Amino acid sequence: MQNGLKFMNIKPILITFLLMSTSMAFSQIYPEKTTQQVAIGPYIGYESSAEAVVYGLEGLYEFRPFRRWGFIASATYDHSPYTSFERQSPGVLDFEKKRLGIPESAGNIKLKQGRLALAGGARFYIKRFFIAGGIGWTTTNFTWNDQETGDTASDDVQRFYRHYGVGYQLPLKSRQQLEFFFNAATGGVPVANGTSKVVAGVRYGLTSR
């Protein structure tokens, strides 16, 4: 009988503890309310296969139904200026794999590229830091110029690619923030063993709260 009374006294404490634990667990997963963000900003980086600096602009939308998880969609456009290659350099041989139609008679070549990309993915948050990843589709326009003959031509290539990134959100005034980010993309255009593009930039964002 006494044991039963003791259990009855402990039972409310156990229930309260379980409710508090469950509430704390859900508060770590779910935010107070769903948030959304629209952001835009410039970036600059390096394309290893093109051996060129790239710079561009990115627009991003984020839907964040969970405290630690968000889902993103983005559109980017970047450009690289003319870069010089010798006819048999690894860079030109790699571009030839993309069937860009560079003639065998071409001597020293200058190449430039413009890239439009659409991507989707997810983010995992650790306080204000985040880790991101996803896949995307890109179409790239290459323009080459034969420095000996002056001949110029262009071609387009489309590819799917993978992207990864890290970043930090810096709050500003109400519903405004800056995102500092570092991204890497592989498997896009140009595509070759070990080819990648790395960029760093900043976005200005407006949130729903």
C-alpha positions in Angstrom: 0.0 0.0 0.0 2.8 2.4 0.9 4.6 1.5 -2.3 1.5 2.3 -4.2 1.2 5.6 -2.5 4.8 6.4 -3.3 4.3 5.5 -6.9 1.2 7.8 -7.1 3.3 10.6 -5.6 6.1 10.1 -8.2 3.8 9.6 -11.2 2.9 13.4 -11.6 6.6 14.2 -11.4 7.4 11.6 -14.1 4.7 12.9 -16.4 5.8 16.5 -16.0 9.4 15.5 -16.7 8.4 13.6 -19.9 6.3 16.5 -21.1 9.1 18.9 -20.5 11.6 16.6 -22.3 9.3 16.2 -25.3 8.7 19.9 -25.5 12.4 20.7 -25.4 13.1 18.0 -28.1 10.5 19.5 -30.4 11.7 23.0 -29.8 15.1 22.0 -31.1 13.5 20.6 -34.3 10.7 23.0 -35.0 11.0 26.8 -35.0 8.4 29.0 -33.4 6.9 29.3 -36.9 7.9 28.5 -40.4 10.3 31.1 -41.9 11.1 32.0 -45.5 13.9 34.0 -47.0 14.7 35.8 -50.3 18.3 36.8 -50.8 20.6 38.1 -53.5 24.3 38.8 -53.7 27.6 38.8 -55.7 30.4 36.2 -55.5 33.8 35.6 -57.0 35.9 32.5 -57.3 38.0 30.3 -59.5 37.3 27.6 -62.2 40.0 25.0 -62.1 39.5 23.6 -65.6 39.1 27.0 -67.3 42.0 28.2 -65.2 40.1 31.5 -64.8 38.6 33.8 -62.3 34.7 33.7 -62.3 32.4 36.3 -60.9 28.6 36.5 -60.8 25.3 37.1 -59.1 23.0 34.7 -57.2 19.4 34.9 -56.2 18.2 32.4 -53.5 14.9 31.4 -51.9 14.7 29.4 -48.7 11.8 27.6 -47.0 12.6 26.7 -43.5 10.0 24.6 -41.7 12.4 23.2 -39.1 14.8 24.9 -36.7 17.8 23.0 -38.0 16.7 22.3 -41.6 15.9 24.5 -44.6 15.3 23.9 -48.3 16.7 26.2 -50.9 16.3 27.0 -54.6 18.7 29.3 -56.4 19.6 30.8 -59.8 23.1 32.1 -60.6 24.8 33.6 -63.6 28.6 34.0 -63.7 31.2 35.0 -66.3 34.9 34.5 -66.8 37.0 36.8 -69.0 39.2 35.5 -71.9 42.0 33.1 -70.7 44.9 32.2 -73.1 45.8 28.6 -73.8 48.4 26.9 -76.0 46.9 24.5 -78.6 48.0 21.3 -76.7 47.5 22.6 -73.2 45.5 20.5 -70.7 42.8 23.2 -70.7 42.2 23.2 -74.4 42.3 19.4 -74.6 39.7 19.3 -71.8 37.4 21.8 -73.6 37.7 19.6 -76.8 36.1 16.8 -74.8 33.0 19.0 -74.6 32.8 19.0 -78.5 33.2 22.7 -78.7 34.4 22.5 -82.3 37.8 24.0 -81.8 39.6 23.3 -85.1 42.9 21.4 -85.2 44.5 24.2 -87.1 43.9 26.7 -84.3 47.1 28.0 -82.7 47.1 29.8 -79.4 43.5 30.2 -78.2 41.7 32.5 -75.9 38.5 31.1 -74.2 35.8 32.8 -72.1 32.6 31.4 -70.7 29.2 32.6 -69.3 27.2 30.2 -67.2 23.5 30.1 -66.1 22.7 27.6 -63.4 19.5 26.5 -61.5 19.9 24.5 -58.3 18.0 23.0 -55.4 19.1 21.6 -52.1 19.0 21.6 -48.3 20.7 23.3 -45.4 21.5 22.1 -41.9 21.9 24.8 -39.2 24.1 24.9 -36.2 23.0 28.1 -34.5 23.8 30.8 -37.2 26.2 28.6 -39.2 24.9 26.3 -41.9 26.1 23.5 -44.1 24.4 23.1 -47.5 24.3 20.7 -50.4 22.3 19.8 -53.5 22.2 19.3 -57.3 21.7 21.6 -60.2 21.6 22.1 -63.9 23.8 24.5 -65.8 24.1 25.7 -69.4 27.4 27.3 -70.3 28.3 29.3 -73.4 32.0 29.1 -74.5 33.5 31.6 -76.8 37.0 30.9 -78.3 39.2 33.2 -80.3 42.2 32.1 -82.4 44.9 34.7 -81.6 46.7 33.9 -84.9 43.9 34.1 -87.4 41.4 36.1 -85.4 38.7 33.5 -86.0 35.9 33.5 -83.3 33.2 31.0 -82.5 30.9 29.9 -79.7 29.1 26.8 -78.4 26.8 25.8 -75.6 27.1 22.8 -73.2 24.5 21.6 -70.6 25.3 19.5 -67.6 24.0 18.5 -64.2 26.3 19.2 -61.2 26.6 18.9 -57.5 27.2 21.7 -55.1 28.3 22.0 -51.4 28.7 25.0 -49.2 29.1 26.5 -45.7 28.0 29.9 -44.4 27.1 32.2 -41.6 24.0 34.4 -41.1 24.6 37.9 -39.6 21.3 39.6 -38.4 20.8 43.2 -39.3 17.7 45.2 -38.7 14.3 43.6 -38.4 13.8 40.8 -41.0 17.1 41.6 -42.7 20.4 39.7 -42.6 23.7 39.1 -44.4 24.8 35.6 -45.5 28.6 35.0 -45.9 29.1 31.8 -47.9 31.7 29.6 -49.5 30.5 27.2 -52.2 32.1 24.4 -54.3 30.6 22.8 -57.4 31.8 19.7 -59.2 30.6 17.8 -62.3 29.3 20.8 -64.1 30.8 22.6 -67.0 33.7 22.2 -67.8 33.6 18.6 -66.5 36.7 16.6 -66.0 38.5 14.5 -63.4 39.0 16.8 -60.4 37.4 19.8 -62.1 35.7 22.1 -59.7 34.6 25.7 -59.2 35.0 27.4 -55.8 33.4 30.8 -54.9 33.0 33.0 -51.9 30.4 35.8 -51.6 27.8 37.6 -49.6 24.0 37.7 -49.9 21.5 40.3 -48.6 18.4 38.6 -47.4 14.8 39.5 -46.3 13.1 37.0 -44.0 9.4 36.4 -43.2 9.9 37.4 -39.5 
